[in-house]
């Protein structure tokens, strides 16, 4: 009955019907049932108790919302901390890998040079030096030719 308020009533009347109507109905029913000596005073006490209960419910609702917001903020903080920790660990690992790569000696394989897919062997950088080669070089060949003339 109270759920449907006629649109012909103004906003104030609609508010009173929706919010005070049920409270007044319950308080008047209590007055009729108990038949106190002063029904007006009893009605006033009933309305006052209802206001206190409504205020308490509102406070509890706001407190619950505040706790939920704090819990959400804490969860978000923890998740961001995990994400930051993960990214820092990944950065540290990649930095260590870069350091390892930079400090490692360059390695060459014979398969890279021959193109025949031979088994890779590591060549010492000193072996790559042309001055250490035991085969005659162009320089040696020229010096022998010059000595003959």
Phi and psi restraints in degrees (value plus and minus 20) as a CYANA .aco file:
   2 UNK   PHI    -102.0   -62.0
   2 UNK   PSI     -37.5     2.5
   3 UNK   PHI     -85.4   -45.4
   3 UNK   PSI     -52.3   -12.3
   4 UNK   PHI    -122.3   -82.3
   4 UNK   PSI      87.0   127.0
   5 UNK   PHI    -122.9   -82.9
   5 UNK   PSI     113.2   153.2
   6 UNK   PHI     -84.1   -44.1
   6 UNK   PSI     114.5   154.5
   7 UNK   PHI     -86.6   -46.6
   7 UNK   PSI     -30.3     9.7
   8 UNK   PHI     -94.2   -54.2
   8 UNK   PSI     -38.7     1.3
   9 UNK   PHI     -96.8   -56.8
   9 UNK   PSI     129.7   169.7
  10 UNK   PHI     -96.2   -56.2
  10 UNK   PSI     153.6   193.6
  11 UNK   PHI     -82.2   -42.2
  11 UNK   PSI     -54.2   -14.2
  12 UNK   PHI     -86.6   -46.6
  12 UNK   PSI     -63.4   -23.4
  13 UNK   PHI     -85.2   -45.2
  13 UNK   PSI     -60.0   -20.0
  14 UNK   PHI     -83.0   -43.0
  14 UNK   PSI     -61.2   -21.2
  15 UNK   PHI     -81.7   -41.7
  15 UNK   PSI     -67.8   -27.8
  16 UNK   PHI     -81.5   -41.5
  16 UNK   PSI     -62.8   -22.8
  17 UNK   PHI     -85.1   -45.1
  17 UNK   PSI     -63.5   -23.5
  18 UNK   PHI     -95.5   -55.5
  18 UNK   PSI     -57.8   -17.8
  19 UNK   PHI    -121.1   -81.1
  19 UNK   PSI     -61.7   -21.7
  20 UNK   PHI    -111.4   -71.4
  20 UNK   PSI     -45.7    -5.7
  21 UNK   PHI     -74.2   -34.2
  21 UNK   PSI     -74.0   -34.0
  22 UNK   PHI     -82.9   -42.9
  22 UNK   PSI     -56.7   -16.7
  23 UNK   PHI     -87.7   -47.7
  23 UNK   PSI     -67.2   -27.2
  24 UNK   PHI     -81.2   -41.2
  24 UNK   PSI     -60.7   -20.7
  25 UNK   PHI     -79.6   -39.6
  25 UNK   PSI     -67.2   -27.2
  26 UNK   PHI     -85.5   -45.5
  26 UNK   PSI     -61.9   -21.9
  27 UNK   PHI     -88.4   -48.4
  27 UNK   PSI     -60.7   -20.7
  28 UNK   PHI     -86.4   -46.4
  28 UNK   PSI     -58.6   -18.6
  29 UNK   PHI     -82.9   -42.9
  29 UNK   PSI     -57.4   -17.4
  30 UNK   PHI     -85.7   -45.7
  30 UNK   PSI     -60.8   -20.8
  31 UNK   PHI     -82.2   -42.2
  31 UNK   PSI     -64.7   -24.7
  32 UNK   PHI     -84.8   -44.8
  32 UNK   PSI     -60.0   -20.0
  33 UNK   PHI     -90.2   -50.2
  33 UNK   PSI     -61.7   -21.7
  34 UNK   PHI    -110.9   -70.9
  34 UNK   PSI     -44.3    -4.3
  35 UNK   PHI      27.5    67.5
  35 UNK   PSI      43.1    83.1
  36 UNK   PHI     -90.8   -50.8
  36 UNK   PSI     143.6   183.6
  37 UNK   PHI     -83.8   -43.8
  37 UNK   PSI     -60.3   -20.3
  38 UNK   PHI    -136.6   -96.6
  38 UNK   PSI      73.2   113.2
  39 UNK   PHI     -85.5   -45.5
  39 UNK   PSI     -51.4   -11.4
  40 UNK   PHI     -87.2   -47.2
  40 UNK   PSI     -64.3   -24.3
  41 UNK   PHI     -84.4   -44.4
  41 UNK   PSI     -61.3   -21.3
  42 UNK   PHI     -82.0   -42.0
  42 UNK   PSI     -61.8   -21.8
  43 UNK   PHI     -82.8   -42.8
  43 UNK   PSI     -61.2   -21.2
  44 UNK   PHI     -83.3   -43.3
  44 UNK   PSI     -64.0   -24.0
  45 UNK   PHI     -83.3   -43.3
  45 UNK   PSI     -59.8   -19.8
  46 UNK   PHI     -83.3   -43.3
  46 UNK   PSI     -64.4   -24.4
  47 UNK   PHI     -85.3   -45.3
  47 UNK   PSI     -59.1   -19.1
  48 UNK   PHI     -84.5   -44.5
  48 UNK   PSI     -64.4   -24.4
  49 UNK   PHI     -80.0   -40.0
  49 UNK   PSI     -60.9   -20.9
  50 UNK   PHI     -82.6   -42.6
  50 UNK   PSI     -61.3   -21.3
  51 UNK   PHI     -83.0   -43.0
  51 UNK   PSI     -61.6   -21.6
  52 UNK   PHI     -83.7   -43.7
  52 UNK   PSI     -62.9   -22.9
  53 UNK   PHI     -85.0   -45.0
  53 UNK   PSI     -62.5   -22.5
  54 UNK   PHI     -83.2   -43.2
  54 UNK   PSI     -60.0   -20.0
  55 UNK   PHI     -86.5   -46.5
  55 UNK   PSI     -61.2   -21.2
  56 UNK   PHI     -82.9   -42.9
  56 UNK   PSI     -63.2   -23.2
  57 UNK   PHI     -82.4   -42.4
  57 UNK   PSI     -60.0   -20.0
  58 UNK   PHI     -84.5   -44.5
  58 UNK   PSI     -63.0   -23.0
  59 UNK   PHI     -81.8   -41.8
  59 UNK   PSI     -63.3   -23.3
  60 UNK   PHI     -83.4   -43.4
  60 UNK   PSI     -60.3   -20.3
  61 UNK   PHI     -83.9   -43.9
  61 UNK   PSI     -65.5   -25.5
  62 UNK   PHI     -84.6   -44.6
  62 UNK   PSI     -58.4   -18.4
  63 UNK   PHI     -86.3   -46.3
  63 UNK   PSI     -61.2   -21.2
  64 UNK   PHI     -83.6   -43.6
  64 UNK   PSI     -61.8   -21.8
  65 UNK   PHI     -83.0   -43.0
  65 UNK   PSI     -60.8   -20.8
  66 UNK   PHI     -83.5   -43.5
  66 UNK   PSI     -62.3   -22.3
  67 UNK   PHI     -85.0   -45.0
  67 UNK   PSI     -58.8   -18.8
  68 UNK   PHI     -84.8   -44.8
  68 UNK   PSI     -62.0   -22.0
  69 UNK   PHI     -82.6   -42.6
  69 UNK   PSI     -62.8   -22.8
  70 UNK   PHI     -84.4   -44.4
  70 UNK   PSI     -59.9   -19.9
  71 UNK   PHI     -85.7   -45.7
  71 UNK   PSI     -61.8   -21.8
  72 UNK   PHI     -82.2   -42.2
  72 UNK   PSI     -62.9   -22.9
  73 UNK   PHI     -84.0   -44.0
  73 UNK   PSI     -60.5   -20.5
  74 UNK   PHI     -84.5   -44.5
  74 UNK   PSI     -64.0   -24.0
  75 UNK   PHI     -81.4   -41.4
  75 UNK   PSI     -64.0   -24.0
  76 UNK   PHI     -83.1   -43.1
  76 UNK   PSI     -61.3   -21.3
  77 UNK   PHI     -82.0   -42.0
  77 UNK   PSI     -63.6   -23.6
  78 UNK   PHI     -85.1   -45.1
  78 UNK   PSI     -61.2   -21.2
  79 UNK   PHI     -84.8   -44.8
  79 UNK   PSI     -62.5   -22.5
  80 UNK   PHI     -84.2   -44.2
  80 UNK   PSI     -57.7   -17.7
  81 UNK   PHI     -83.6   -43.6
  81 UNK   PSI     -61.4   -21.4
  82 UNK   PHI     -85.0   -45.0
  82 UNK   PSI     -62.0   -22.0
  83 UNK   PHI     -83.5   -43.5
  83 UNK   PSI     -65.5   -25.5
  84 UNK   PHI     -83.4   -43.4
  84 UNK   PSI     -61.0   -21.0
  85 UNK   PHI     -83.7   -43.7
  85 UNK   PSI     -62.3   -22.3
  86 UNK   PHI     -83.6   -43.6
  86 UNK   PSI     -64.6   -24.6
  87 UNK   PHI     -86.6   -46.6
  87 UNK   PSI     -55.9   -15.9
  88 UNK   PHI     -86.3   -46.3
  88 UNK   PSI     -60.0   -20.0
  89 UNK   PHI     -85.1   -45.1
  89 UNK   PSI     -62.0   -22.0
  90 UNK   PHI     -84.0   -44.0
  90 UNK   PSI     -60.7   -20.7
  91 UNK   PHI     -84.7   -44.7
  91 UNK   PSI     -59.9   -19.9
  92 UNK   PHI     -85.4   -45.4
  92 UNK   PSI     -62.1   -22.1
  93 UNK   PHI     -84.3   -44.3
  93 UNK   PSI     -65.3   -25.3
  94 UNK   PHI     -86.5   -46.5
  94 UNK   PSI     -54.5   -14.5
  95 UNK   PHI     -86.3   -46.3
  95 UNK   PSI     -60.6   -20.6
  96 UNK   PHI     -84.9   -44.9
  96 UNK   PSI     -59.1   -19.1
  97 UNK   PHI     -84.7   -44.7
  97 UNK   PSI     -61.6   -21.6
  98 UNK   PHI     -82.7   -42.7
  98 UNK   PSI     -62.4   -22.4
  99 UNK   PHI     -82.9   -42.9
  99 UNK   PSI     -62.7   -22.7
 100 UNK   PHI     -82.7   -42.7
 100 UNK   PSI     -61.8   -21.8
 101 UNK   PHI     -86.0   -46.0
 101 UNK   PSI     -59.2   -19.2
 102 UNK   PHI     -91.5   -51.5
 102 UNK   PSI     -53.4   -13.4
 103 UNK   PHI    -104.4   -64.4
 103 UNK   PSI     -35.3     4.7
 104 UNK   PHI     -92.5   -52.5
 104 UNK   PSI     128.0   168.0
 105 UNK   PHI     -94.7   -54.7
 105 UNK   PSI     126.3   166.3
 106 UNK   PHI     -88.0   -48.0
 106 UNK   PSI     117.2   157.2
 107 UNK   PHI    -138.8   -98.8
 107 UNK   PSI     116.7   156.7
 108 UNK   PHI    -141.3  -101.3
 108 UNK   PSI     129.7   169.7
 109 UNK   PHI    -140.8  -100.8
 109 UNK   PSI     132.5   172.5
 110 UNK   PHI     -89.0   -49.0
 110 UNK   PSI     -46.5    -6.5
 111 UNK   PHI     -89.6   -49.6
 111 UNK   PSI     -49.8    -9.8
 112 UNK   PHI     -85.6   -45.6
 112 UNK   PSI     -54.1   -14.1
 113 UNK   PHI    -104.3   -64.3
 113 UNK   PSI     -58.9   -18.9
 114 UNK   PHI    -104.2   -64.2
 114 UNK   PSI     -53.1   -13.1
 115 UNK   PHI      57.2    97.2
 115 UNK   PSI     -12.1    27.9
 116 UNK   PHI    -116.6   -76.6
 116 UNK   PSI     -17.8    22.2
 117 UNK   PHI      53.0    93.0
 117 UNK   PSI      11.4    51.4
 118 UNK   PHI     -88.8   -48.8
 118 UNK   PSI     145.7   185.7
 119 UNK   PHI     -84.9   -44.9
 119 UNK   PSI     115.3   155.3
 120 UNK   PHI     -93.1   -53.1
 120 UNK   PSI     116.2   156.2
 121 UNK   PHI    -149.0  -109.0
 121 UNK   PSI     126.4   166.4
 122 UNK   PHI    -106.1   -66.1
 122 UNK   PSI     114.6   154.6
 123 UNK   PHI    -129.5   -89.5
 123 UNK   PSI     111.3   151.3
 124 UNK   PHI     -87.9   -47.9
 124 UNK   PSI     117.1   157.1
 125 UNK   PHI     -76.8   -36.8
 125 UNK   PSI     -48.2    -8.2
 126 UNK   PHI     -87.8   -47.8
 126 UNK   PSI     -50.7   -10.7
 127 UNK   PHI     -90.7   -50.7
 127 UNK   PSI     -41.4    -1.4
 128 UNK   PHI     -99.0   -59.0
 128 UNK   PSI     -30.8     9.2
 129 UNK   PHI     -91.0   -51.0
 129 UNK   PSI     107.8   147.8
 130 UNK   PHI     -87.7   -47.7
 130 UNK   PSI     -49.3    -9.3
 131 UNK   PHI     -88.1   -48.1
 131 UNK   PSI     -44.0    -4.0
 132 UNK   PHI    -109.9   -69.9
 132 UNK   PSI     -19.8    20.2
 133 UNK   PHI     -94.9   -54.9
 133 UNK   PSI     118.1   158.1
 134 UNK   PHI    -104.5   -64.5
 134 UNK   PSI     -35.7     4.3
 135 UNK   PHI     -94.2   -54.2
 135 UNK   PSI     130.6   170.6
 136 UNK   PHI     -85.8   -45.8
 136 UNK   PSI     117.8   157.8
 137 UNK   PHI    -122.0   -82.0
 137 UNK   PSI     157.3   197.3
 138 UNK   PHI     -82.0   -42.0
 138 UNK   PSI     -56.3   -16.3
 139 UNK   PHI     -85.1   -45.1
 139 UNK   PSI     -63.2   -23.2
 140 UNK   PHI     -85.1   -45.1
 140 UNK   PSI     -61.4   -21.4
 141 UNK   PHI     -83.2   -43.2
 141 UNK   PSI     -59.2   -19.2
 142 UNK   PHI     -89.1   -49.1
 142 UNK   PSI     -59.2   -19.2
 143 UNK   PHI     -88.5   -48.5
 143 UNK   PSI     -53.5   -13.5
 144 UNK   PHI     -89.0   -49.0
 144 UNK   PSI     -61.0   -21.0
 145 UNK   PHI     -83.9   -43.9
 145 UNK   PSI     -60.4   -20.4
 146 UNK   PHI     -86.6   -46.6
 146 UNK   PSI     -52.9   -12.9
 147 UNK   PHI     -90.6   -50.6
 147 UNK   PSI     -48.1    -8.1
 148 UNK   PHI     -94.3   -54.3
 148 UNK   PSI     -49.8    -9.8
